[in-house]
Amino acid sequence: MATKEEQPQVLENKEEPKEDGELPLVVVLRSKNFSLPLEDRLQSHFHLLDPNDSPDESTESFLSRHAYSARALLCVALTPLTADTLGLLPSLELVVGSSAGLEHIDLHECRRRGIMVTGASAAFCEDAADYAVALLIDVLRRISAADRFVRGRLWPVKGEHPLGFKLGGKRVGIVGLGNIGSQIAKRLVAFGCSIAYNSRKKKPSVPFPYYANVWDLAANSDVLIVCCALTEDTHHIINKDVTTALGKEGVIINVGRGPLVDEKELVQFLVRGEIGGAGLDVFENEPDVPKELFKLDNVVLSPHCAVVTLESFAALQDLVMANLKAFFSNKPLVSLVQNE
Ligand SMILES: O=CC(=O)O
């Protein structure tokens, strides 16, 4: 999902292992069941302080005892980084996020303390955009439903599979034109769609129509693709009124975060046939998915995996390394988030 703007990505691959004694400290914050995929690469450049290495001690006690002088922290996946945890790290200057969305990091507190934050949407944006377009094509052309039709041996017993809808010519409203949204727009222009967007501010160099209000965007779109950052302002940005404005044939694609959409309302619209369809990679209470959706052929469901490919994961690892190395050699960070 899109975050606040990040600076362009410059990847750096050269590995030059150092002696352990002189390695800079990096706190690693990760939940127990989440491994650290680039551990070997990180370990040859940094002294990692990972509370999971002391399973008998609480994270708070570990950080208070070992991390007083740590200047950098790597936040793995969506592990919450709260103001309380930040309070245990008085020397912290940098948080390296490893996800596109950063709502699990207390950005207000980072801003207040002058702690820089880097994000990873540059590593994920192309794959996330491909996936959003794939979900849209799947909903419109009923590809997953057609697959079930064939596997269920309904062809030709139950006649023809129902007609789908053409992608070209659709008016697509993108909610959040950050790294991911921009890549989605680029792809859909090539498919012959017309694009409009909503974001916090109008983007001066973007040629597409801007709607300051999501309701207006919905009223002028056939499809809404949701890929903005989850904040207090964007929680349930797709609500009952917006869904009504999108109309009976409208399609909603969500590759951002579940709580961007009022899920209970969306389920009701889908069940009552008051919206055309939905492609959902994210949900309000993951991994729980409303069971009413399982029987709807105009809904495509996916387990929060839009951003992840082998290639995006490799790019993420390069990006994390590049940000940490840049920080410790006083160079500009590769994907600094404008945390305004
Ligand atoms: O959802 C995945 C991410 O934000 O990276």
The ligand as a Gaussian input file, in Angstrom:
#p B3LYP/6-31G(d) Opt

LIG

0 1
 O        0.930000      -4.954000       3.076000
 C        2.096000      -5.001000       2.958000
 C        2.960000      -3.875000       3.151000
 O        2.495000      -2.824000       3.613000
 O        4.164000      -4.008000       2.858000

